[in-house]
Amino acid sequence: MAFYHYIAQRQVTPGSPTSTTTSTSSTATSTEIAPETRETVSGDTSSEDWANMPNKQEEAVDTAASTPQTGTTTAASTSTPTTSPNPGLKGGEVAGVAVGCLVAGLLIGIIFGWFLRRAMRRSKHQKGGTGSEERAKMLSQPKDDIPVALEPLGKKMKLENVILQPASDSKIVSDLGRLEDIIRQHVEAVYHSGPVDVEVVTFANTLTNLGISKKSSGFDAETVAGWCLQPGTRRGALQHVISHVLFRSIDWNSPGPLTLLPKPAVDFLQSIRPVKEYRDNFDVMSFAWTRWRTLSALFLHPAPNERTPLELSEPDVQDQAEVVAKALDSVLHFFVAPDQESRRKQRDHLHVMIIDAAKLGYVLFSHTSDWRFVYKGESRKEGAVVCVGLEKLSGPDGRRLSSPQRIAEPRLLS
């Protein structure tokens, strides 16, 4: 108990540490009554004293509570920790912090924008490189493996519904026969059968310039020149010469120096590689060439919505007709009477014949099939051709036939 008394005295000592709490002071107060209580208990007290024990304890408590207030106040004041008030940040410091945050935010935004722009440039570069690789890959592929879309991806359209309608085979054969009659009538009505003053060699050279040869017409120029100078064979020979020159001038597959076909198409034809030289891929190139021809005719047509065969405009072919007439006249003028009326009649008839030939040429040029003229017979013994034959090389869709289809046989000199 002496220990508890010592503890109580330490609690009320003025020099006790300021960190002692109020709970410790209360303990000290309660422990101060312990000696008095102990003295009362130690004696031989009566039952009355035990009965009054609670009252005595209360008095002891009151006595302890009535101890000088200075000790209690000191203990209470020392038991409460003292904290000095936080003065906080001044206004200038707050403004400085705000400005610093703003500058830091701007720097972070600039750095982020720089990285973002760099990433976008890199992405575009990669996309461009990918496109270049794809183009290089497409170019390195074989041409047969590259799909070519000739039709729109949306609403499908067929070229057969746009290109010009072809003339029927019977119409073409009829026009061919009509031109044969015009040539025959022209020779019979204009050229005489009398003798002429010209050498065979000179005349043969003139025929050579017109394209008469054994390879092209079946007979060499000297042989044909002899027939023309002989009164008995002159008419047939002149028909042979005129027929060869006129049909060669409208032959799209075997064009000569003289032509009556549309000039824009002929100029393009003369600027490219001949289709017959594409031996490894001839069928495809022939089909493409036929398509190009029919589409060209569509754009040359004055009213393409009508979808009729390409019609000839005489003013457009006037210059070409004069060139052909002049070339033919280099041979035919030897057999025309020298008077002005005969010369005028010959020029007029020749012009009509050339225009009719050009009309047939335009019909064949705009046709969906490919055609070939037959300039000579199967053998030399059959005689000279006075009107060419005609063969179809491709079907209505432009695809090459397995073998040529003979539409009209050549008319031979009997």
C-alpha positions in Angstrom: 0.0 0.0 0.0 2.9 2.2 0.5 3.6 1.8 -3.2 0.1 3.1 -4.1 0.6 6.0 -1.7 3.9 6.8 -3.4 2.2 6.8 -6.8 -0.5 9.1 -5.6 2.0 11.6 -4.3 3.8 11.5 -7.6 0.6 12.4 -9.4 0.0 15.6 -7.5 3.6 16.7 -7.4 4.0 20.0 -9.3 7.1 18.9 -11.0 5.3 16.0 -12.6 5.6 15.8 -16.5 3.0 17.8 -18.4 2.2 14.7 -20.5 0.3 13.0 -17.5 -3.3 12.6 -18.5 -6.5 13.4 -16.6 -7.2 9.7 -16.1 -3.9 9.3 -14.1 -4.9 12.3 -11.9 -8.2 10.6 -11.2 -6.4 7.4 -10.2 -4.2 9.4 -7.8 -7.2 11.0 -6.2 -8.8 7.6 -5.7 -5.7 6.2 -4.3 -5.3 8.9 -1.6 -8.2 7.4 0.4 -6.6 4.1 0.6 -4.6 4.8 3.8 -7.6 6.1 5.7 -9.7 3.2 4.6 -6.9 0.9 5.6 -6.7 2.4 9.1 -10.4 2.0 9.6 -10.4 -1.5 8.5 -7.3 -2.5 10.5 -9.0 -1.7 13.9 -11.5 -3.9 15.7 -14.5 -2.1 14.6 -18.0 -2.9 15.4 -20.7 -3.7 13.1 -21.8 -0.1 13.3 -18.5 1.0 12.0 -18.9 -1.4 9.1 -22.3 -0.1 8.5 -20.9 3.4 8.4 -18.1 2.4 6.1 -19.8 3.6 2.9 -20.4 7.0 4.4 -16.8 7.3 5.6 -15.6 6.3 2.1 -17.9 9.0 0.6 -16.4 11.6 3.1 -13.0 10.5 2.1 -13.8 10.9 -1.5 -15.3 14.4 -0.8 -12.1 15.3 1.2 -10.0 14.2 -1.7 -12.1 16.2 -4.0 -11.8 19.2 -1.8 -8.0 19.3 -2.0 -6.5 22.5 -3.3 -7.7 23.3 -6.8 -4.3 24.3 -8.0 -3.0 20.8 -8.1 -6.0 19.5 -9.9 -6.0 22.4 -12.3 -2.3 21.9 -13.0 -2.8 18.2 -13.6 -5.7 18.9 -15.9 -3.9 21.6 -17.8 -0.8 19.6 -18.1 -2.7 16.6 -19.3 -4.1 18.4 -22.4 -1.6 18.5 -25.3 -1.1 22.0 -26.7 -1.1 22.6 -30.5 -0.1 25.8 -32.0 -2.5 27.1 -34.8 -1.4 26.5 -38.5 -0.9 29.8 -40.1 -1.5 28.2 -43.7 -0.2 29.6 -47.1 -0.1 33.2 -47.9 -1.9 34.7 -51.0 1.4 35.1 -52.9 2.4 31.5 -52.3 -1.0 30.3 -53.6 -0.7 32.4 -56.8 2.8 31.0 -57.3 1.6 27.4 -57.0 -1.3 28.1 -59.4 1.1 29.6 -62.0 3.4 26.7 -61.7 0.6 24.2 -62.2 -0.5 26.1 -65.3 3.0 26.1 -66.8 3.4 22.4 -66.0 0.1 21.6 -67.7 1.0 23.5 -70.8 4.3 21.7 -71.0 2.7 18.3 -70.6 0.1 19.2 -73.3 2.8 20.3 -75.7 4.8 17.1 -75.2 1.7 14.9 -75.5 0.7 16.7 -78.8 4.1 16.2 -80.2 4.1 12.5 -79.5 0.6 12.2 -80.9 1.5 14.0 -84.1 4.6 11.8 -84.5 2.5 8.7 -84.0 0.0 9.9 -86.7 2.7 10.5 -89.2 4.2 7.1 -88.6 0.8 5.5 -89.1 0.3 7.4 -92.4 3.7 6.3 -93.5 3.0 2.7 -92.7 -0.3 2.9 -94.6 1.3 4.4 -97.6 4.0 1.8 -97.5 1.4 -0.9 -97.4 -0.4 0.6 -100.4 2.9 0.7 -102.4 3.5 -2.9 -101.5 0.0 -3.9 -102.7 0.5 -2.0 -106.0 3.9 -3.7 -106.5 2.3 -7.0 -105.7 -0.4 -6.5 -108.2 2.1 -5.4 -110.9 4.2 -8.5 -110.2 1.3 -10.8 -110.7 0.7 -12.4 -114.2 -1.8 -10.4 -116.2 -4.1 -13.3 -116.5 -4.5 -13.4 -112.7 -5.5 -9.8 -112.3 -9.4 -9.5 -112.4 -10.6 -6.7 -114.7 -14.1 -5.4 -114.0 -15.6 -4.0 -117.1 -19.0 -3.4 -115.5 -20.1 -1.2 -112.6 -20.1 -2.8 -109.2 -23.6 -1.4 -108.4 -26.2 -1.7 -111.1 -24.9 -4.2 -113.7 -24.9 -3.2 -117.3 -24.1 -5.3 -120.3 -22.3 -3.9 -123.3 -24.7 -5.7 -125.6 -27.4 -3.3 -124.3 -25.4 -0.3 -125.3 -23.5 -1.0 -128.5 -25.0 -0.5 -131.9 -27.2 -3.2 -133.3 -25.5 -5.1 -136.1 -26.9 -5.5 -139.5 -28.2 -8.9 -140.4 -26.1 -11.3 -142.6 -28.7 -11.1 -145.3 -28.6 -7.3 -145.4 -24.8 -7.4 -145.7 -24.9 -10.0 -148.5 -27.5 -7.8 -150.3 -25.3 -4.7 -150.0 -22.4 -6.7 -151.3 -24.4 -7.9 -154.3 -25.6 -4.3 -155.0 -22.0 -3.0 -155.0 -21.1 -5.8 -157.4 -23.8 -4.6 -159.8 -22.7 -1.0 -159.5 -19.1 -2.0 -160.4 -20.2 -4.0 -163.4 -22.6 -1.3 -164.7 -19.9 1.3 -164.2 -17.4 -0.6 -166.3 -19.9 -1.4 -169.1 -21.3 2.2 -169.3 -18.1 4.2 -169.0 -15.0 2.4 -170.4 -14.5 1.6 -174.1 -13.1 -1.6 -175.6 -10.8 0.1 -178.2 -7.0 0.0 -178.3 -5.0 2.1 -175.9 -1.5 3.5 -176.3 0.3 2.3 -173.1 3.1 -0.2 -172.4 2.3 -3.3 -170.4 5.2 -2.6 -168.0 4.1 0.9 -167.4 0.5 -0.2 -166.8 1.7 -3.0 -164.5 3.6 -0.6 -162.4 0.5 1.5 -162.0 -1.4 -1.6 -160.9 1.3 -2.5 -158.4 0.8 0.9 -156.8 -2.8 0.0 -156.4 -2.0 -3.2 -154.5 -2.4 -5.7 -157.3 -0.1 -8.6 -156.7 -0.1 -12.4 -156.8 -0.2 -12.5 -153.0 -3.1 -10.1 -152.6 -5.3 -10.7 -155.6 -4.1 -14.1 -156.9 -2.4 -12.8 -160.0 0.7 -10.7 -160.6 0.4 -7.1 -161.9 1.8 -8.0 -165.4 -0.8 -10.7 -166.0 -3.7 -8.4 -164.9 -2.2 -5.6 -167.1 -2.3 -7.8 -170.1 -5.9 -8.6 -169.4 -6.8 -4.9 -169.2 -5.1 -4.1 -172.5 -6.8 -6.9 -174.3 -10.3 -5.7 -175.6 -11.8 -9.2 -175.0 -10.8 -9.5 -171.3 -10.8 -5.8 -170.5 -14.2 -5.5 -168.7 -13.6 -8.5 -166.4 -10.0 -7.3 -165.7 -11.2 -3.7 -164.9 -13.9 -5.2 -162.6 -11.2 -7.2 -160.8 -9.0 -4.1 -160.3 -11.9 -1.8 -159.1 -13.3 -4.5 -156.8 -9.9 -5.1 -155.2 -9.1 -1.5 -154.6 -12.6 -0.6 -153.2 -12.9 -3.5 -150.9 -9.3 -3.1 -149.7 -10.2 0.4 -148.7 -13.0 -0.8 -146.4 -11.2 -3.8 -145.0 -10.6 -3.3 -141.3 -8.4 -6.4 -140.9 -6.2 -5.8 -144.0 -6.1 -2.1 -144.4 -4.2 -0.7 -147.4 -2.7 2.7 -148.2 -6.2 3.8 -149.4 -9.0 3.8 -146.8 -12.6 4.9 -146.6 -13.1 3.9 -142.9 -13.4 6.5 -140.1 -10.1 8.4 -140.0 -9.8 8.5 -136.1 -10.1 4.7 -136.0 -7.6 4.3 -138.9 -5.1 6.6 -137.3 -5.2 4.6 -134.1 -5.0 1.3 -136.0 -1.8 2.5 -137.7 -0.3 3.5 -134.4 -0.5 0.1 -132.6 0.9 -3.3 -133.0 -1.1 -5.5 -135.4 -3.4 -7.9 -133.5 -2.3 -10.9 -135.6 1.1 -10.6 -134.0 -0.3 -11.6 -130.6 0.1 -15.3 -131.4 0.3 -16.5 -127.7 -2.9 -14.7 -126.8 -4.5 -14.1 -130.1 -8.1 -15.0 -129.2 -8.2 -12.6 -126.2 -6.6 -9.8 -128.1 -8.8 -10.3 -131.1 -11.9 -10.2 -128.8 -10.6 -7.0 -127.2 -9.9 -5.4 -130.6 -13.4 -6.2 -131.8 -14.9 -4.7 -128.7 -12.8 -1.6 -129.2 -14.0 -1.3 -132.8 -17.7 -1.6 -131.8 -17.4 0.9 -129.0 -15.6 3.3 -131.3 -18.5 3.1 -133.7 -20.8 3.8 -130.8 -19.1 7.1 -130.0 -18.8 8.0 -133.7 -22.5 7.5 -134.3 -24.4 10.8 -134.5 -27.4 9.4 -132.6 -26.1 6.4 -130.5 -29.3 6.0 -128.6 -31.0 4.8 -131.9 -28.5 1.9 -131.9 -28.5 1.6 -135.7 -25.5 0.6 -137.7 -23.0 3.5 -138.2 -24.1 5.7 -141.0 -21.9 7.5 -143.4 -21.8 11.2 -143.7 -20.5 12.1 -147.2 -18.9 15.4 -146.1 -16.8 13.4 -143.5 -15.5 11.0 -146.2 -15.3 13.4 -149.1 -11.5 13.9 -148.9 -10.9 10.2 -148.6 -13.2 9.5 -151.5 -11.3 11.9 -153.7 -8.0 10.2 -152.9 -9.4 6.8 -153.8 -11.0 8.2 -157.0 -7.7 9.7 -158.1 -5.8 6.5 -157.4 -8.3 4.5 -159.5 -8.3 7.1 -162.3 -4.6 6.6 -162.7 -5.5 3.2 -164.4 -9.0 3.9 -165.7 -8.4 7.1 -167.6 -6.7 5.1 -170.4 -10.1 3.6 -171.2 -12.3 6.8 -171.1 -13.2 8.7 -174.2 -11.3 12.1 -174.3 -14.4 14.3 -174.5 -15.6 16.3 -171.5 -18.9 14.6 -171.2 -17.4 11.2 -171.0 -14.9 12.4 -168.4 -17.7 14.0 -166.3 -19.8 10.9 -166.5 -16.8 8.8 -165.4 -16.1 11.0 -162.4 -19.8 11.0 -161.3 -20.2 7.2 -161.6 -16.9 6.7 -159.8 -17.9 8.9 -156.9 -21.2 7.0 -156.5 -19.5 3.7 -156.5 -16.9 4.8 -153.9 -19.6 6.2 -151.6 -21.6 3.0 -151.8 -18.4 1.0 -150.9 -17.8 3.4 -148.0 -21.4 2.8 -146.7 -20.8 -0.9 -146.6 -17.5 -0.4 -144.9 -19.2 1.6 -142.1 -21.8 -1.1 -141.6 -19.1 -3.7 -141.2 -17.0 -1.4 -139.0 -19.9 -1.1 -136.5 -20.8 -4.8 -136.6 -20.3 -6.9 -133.5 -18.8 -9.7 -135.5 -15.4 -9.6 -137.3 -15.3 -10.0 -141.1 -12.8 -10.9 -143.8 -13.0 -10.3 -147.5 -11.9 -13.1 -149.9 -9.9 -11.5 -152.7 -8.9 -14.6 -154.7 -10.2 -18.1 -155.5 -9.0 -21.3 -154.0 -6.7 -22.0 -157.0 -5.2 -20.1 -159.8 -7.2 -22.0 -162.4 -10.5 -20.5 -161.1 -9.8 -17.1 -162.6 -9.7 -13.5 -161.3 -12.2 -12.3 -158.7 -14.6 -9.6 -160.0 -16.4 -9.3 -156.6 -14.9 -10.4 -153.3 -16.4 -13.1 -151.1 -17.1 -12.5 -147.4 -16.4 -14.6 -144.3 -17.4 -14.1 -140.7 -14.6 -14.6 -138.2 -16.4 -14.1 -134.9 -19.9 -14.5 -133.5 -22.3 -11.8 -132.5 -20.6 -11.5 -129.1 -17.3 -10.9 -130.6 -15.7 -14.2 -129.7 -13.6 -15.9 -132.3 -15.2 -18.8 -134.2 -13.4 -22.1 -134.4 -13.3 -21.7 -138.2 -14.4 -18.9 -140.5 -18.0 -19.0 -141.7 -18.4 -18.3 -145.4 -21.3 -15.8 -145.9 -20.8 -15.0 -149.6 -18.7 -16.7 -152.2 -16.3 -14.7 -154.4 -17.5 -14.0 -157.9 -14.9 -15.2 -160.4 -14.1 -14.0 -163.9 -15.5 -16.7 -166.3 
